[in-house]
Amino acid sequence: KRENGGAAGVLATLKRELKKEELMKQEDLRVKQEVKREVKREMAIKAEGGGGDIEAMLARGMALRQQAKNAKNEFKGSRVKLERGRKAAKAGRGSGRKRAKGAAGGRRRGSAAKRNASREVMGRPVQLSQPLAALVGAPALSRPEAVKRLWAYCREQGMLNPDDKREIVFDSHLSQLFGQPTAKMTGLMGLLMPHFD
């Protein structure tokens, strides 16, 4: 089994190398053809006697320079992706299992101290405005706890929209407090922010 797996890996590596070489040859051929076309164009301009137009020549030169730069960047980008793929394949071979990506799509989430500090700040109680404190029954709550209690209050009072349970249809008191007749669950924190002191 190991010999078959090793042979398959070598075969895959050889295929990638051949494909890379083929792409490089195609790119070289394309650049050579472009240069030939440009040389023919310049020869035609000189034959017509329009070689004295310096501004046109400068514009063509700048355009060619930009094309060469773009081609180089495209080739470089594909090479970088290929190298990253190889490194990932090497890293995956040693462990014997795939590494799961995090919620951020594989990006680093910061240090543990930073994450803990963020959790601590979110869990810290803040002073509530008088009307909101009377509604939720506490003078100070953490922001997530305030949202949770407001949602529970609305659910108990039957303010949830029967068609969309994620939406609250406020009564007259709450619509006066928040300044709008309805709110989605995702918008509650924004409505509560002015009431945090």
C-alpha positions as CSV (number, residue, x, y, z in Angstrom):
1,K,0.0,0.0,0.0
2,R,2.8,2.4,0.9
3,E,4.5,1.8,-2.5
4,N,1.3,2.4,-4.4
5,G,0.6,5.6,-2.4
6,G,4.2,6.8,-2.9
7,A,4.0,6.1,-6.6
8,A,0.7,8.0,-6.9
9,G,2.3,11.0,-5.1
10,V,5.3,10.9,-7.4
11,L,3.1,10.6,-10.4
12,A,0.9,13.6,-9.3
13,T,4.1,15.6,-8.7
14,L,5.4,14.8,-12.2
15,K,2.0,15.7,-13.7
16,R,2.1,19.1,-11.9
17,E,5.6,19.8,-13.1
18,L,4.8,18.9,-16.7
19,K,1.7,21.1,-16.6
20,K,3.8,24.0,-15.1
21,E,6.4,23.6,-17.9
22,E,3.7,23.5,-20.5
23,L,2.2,26.7,-19.1
24,M,5.6,28.4,-19.1
25,K,6.1,27.4,-22.8
26,Q,2.7,28.7,-23.8
27,E,3.4,32.0,-22.0
28,D,6.8,32.4,-23.7
29,L,5.2,31.6,-27.1
30,R,2.5,34.2,-26.4
31,V,5.0,36.9,-25.4
32,K,7.2,36.2,-28.5
33,Q,4.2,36.4,-30.8
34,E,3.2,39.7,-29.2
35,V,6.7,41.1,-29.7
36,K,6.7,40.0,-33.4
37,R,3.4,41.7,-34.0
38,E,4.7,44.9,-32.4
39,V,7.9,44.8,-34.4
40,K,5.8,44.4,-37.6
41,R,3.6,47.3,-36.6
42,E,6.7,49.5,-36.0
43,M,8.2,48.5,-39.3
44,A,4.9,49.4,-41.1
45,I,4.9,52.8,-39.3
46,K,8.5,53.5,-40.4
47,A,7.7,52.4,-44.0
48,E,4.8,54.8,-44.1
49,G,7.1,57.6,-42.9
50,G,5.2,58.2,-39.7
51,G,8.2,57.5,-37.5
52,G,8.5,61.1,-36.4
53,D,5.4,61.0,-34.1
54,I,7.3,60.6,-30.8
55,E,4.2,60.9,-28.6
56,A,2.5,57.9,-30.4
57,M,5.7,55.9,-30.0
58,L,5.9,56.7,-26.3
59,A,2.3,55.7,-25.8
60,R,2.9,52.4,-27.6
61,G,6.0,51.8,-25.5
62,M,4.1,52.5,-22.2
63,A,1.3,50.2,-23.3
64,L,3.8,47.4,-24.1
65,R,5.5,47.9,-20.8
66,Q,2.2,47.6,-19.0
67,Q,1.3,44.5,-20.9
68,A,4.6,42.9,-20.0
69,K,4.1,43.8,-16.3
70,N,0.6,42.3,-16.3
71,A,1.8,39.1,-17.9
72,K,4.6,38.9,-15.4
73,N,2.2,39.4,-12.5
74,E,-0.3,36.8,-13.8
75,F,2.5,34.3,-14.2
76,K,3.9,35.1,-10.7
77,G,0.4,34.8,-9.2
78,S,-0.1,31.3,-10.7
79,R,3.4,30.3,-9.5
80,V,2.7,31.5,-6.0
81,K,-0.6,29.6,-5.9
82,L,1.2,26.4,-7.1
83,E,3.8,26.8,-4.4
84,R,1.2,27.3,-1.7
85,G,-0.6,24.2,-2.9
86,R,2.6,22.2,-2.6
87,K,3.3,23.4,0.9
88,A,-0.3,22.6,2.0
89,A,0.1,19.1,0.5
90,K,3.4,18.6,2.3
91,A,1.9,19.7,5.6
92,G,-1.1,17.4,5.1
93,R,1.1,14.4,4.5
94,G,2.7,14.3,7.8
95,S,-0.3,14.4,10.1
96,G,-2.4,11.8,8.2
97,R,-5.5,13.9,8.5
98,K,-6.8,17.2,7.1
99,R,-6.7,20.2,9.2
100,A,-10.1,21.9,9.7
101,K,-10.4,25.5,8.8
102,G,-11.6,27.9,11.4
103,A,-14.7,30.1,11.3
104,A,-12.6,32.8,9.7
105,G,-11.8,30.7,6.6
106,G,-8.4,29.6,7.7
107,R,-7.2,33.0,8.9
108,R,-5.6,33.5,12.3
109,R,-7.9,34.4,15.0
110,G,-5.5,36.4,17.1
111,S,-3.9,35.4,20.4
112,A,-5.8,33.6,23.2
113,A,-5.2,36.7,25.4
114,K,-6.9,38.9,22.8
115,R,-9.9,36.6,22.4
116,N,-10.3,36.3,26.2
117,A,-10.1,40.1,26.6
118,S,-12.8,40.5,23.9
119,R,-15.0,38.0,25.8
120,E,-14.4,39.8,29.1
121,V,-15.4,43.2,27.5
122,M,-18.6,41.7,26.1
123,G,-19.5,40.1,29.4
124,R,-18.9,43.3,31.4
125,P,-22.1,44.8,32.9
126,V,-23.0,48.3,31.6
127,Q,-25.4,50.8,33.1
128,L,-28.8,50.8,31.4
129,S,-31.1,53.8,30.8
130,Q,-34.1,54.2,33.3
131,P,-36.8,53.0,30.8
132,L,-34.7,49.9,29.7
133,A,-33.7,49.1,33.2
134,A,-37.4,49.1,34.3
135,L,-38.3,46.9,31.3
136,V,-35.6,44.2,31.8
137,G,-35.6,44.4,35.6
138,A,-32.0,45.3,36.3
139,P,-30.0,48.5,36.5
140,A,-26.9,47.1,34.9
141,L,-26.4,44.1,32.5
142,S,-23.9,42.9,30.0
143,R,-24.9,43.7,26.4
144,P,-25.7,40.1,25.3
145,E,-27.7,39.6,28.5
146,A,-29.7,42.8,27.9
147,V,-30.6,41.5,24.3
148,K,-31.5,38.1,25.7
149,R,-33.9,39.6,28.4
150,L,-35.5,42.0,25.9
151,W,-36.1,39.1,23.5
152,A,-37.6,37.0,26.4
153,Y,-39.9,39.9,27.4
154,C,-41.1,40.3,23.8
155,R,-41.7,36.6,23.5
156,E,-43.7,36.5,26.8
157,Q,-45.8,39.5,25.7
158,G,-46.6,37.9,22.3
159,M,-44.8,40.5,20.2
160,L,-43.2,38.1,17.8
161,N,-44.4,38.4,14.2
162,P,-46.3,35.1,13.5
163,D,-45.1,35.1,9.9
164,D,-41.4,35.7,10.8
165,K,-40.5,34.6,14.3
166,R,-37.2,36.5,14.0
167,E,-39.0,39.8,13.9
168,I,-40.6,41.7,16.8
169,V,-43.7,43.9,16.4
170,F,-43.3,46.4,19.3
171,D,-46.2,47.6,21.3
172,S,-46.8,51.4,21.7
173,H,-44.5,51.6,24.8
174,L,-41.5,49.9,23.1
175,S,-42.0,51.6,19.7
176,Q,-41.8,54.9,21.6
177,L,-38.7,53.7,23.5
178,F,-36.8,52.5,20.4
179,G,-38.3,54.9,17.8
180,Q,-39.6,52.3,15.3
181,P,-42.5,49.9,15.2
182,T,-40.6,46.6,14.3
183,A,-37.1,45.2,14.6
184,K,-35.3,42.0,13.5
185,M,-33.4,40.0,16.0
186,T,-30.1,41.0,14.3
187,G,-31.0,44.7,14.8
188,L,-31.7,44.6,18.5
189,M,-28.2,45.4,19.6
190,G,-28.2,48.6,17.4
191,L,-31.5,49.7,19.0
192,L,-30.2,49.1,22.5
193,M,-26.9,50.9,22.1
194,P,-28.3,54.4,22.9
195,H,-29.7,52.9,26.2
196,F,-26.2,51.7,27.4
197,D,-24.6,54.4,29.5
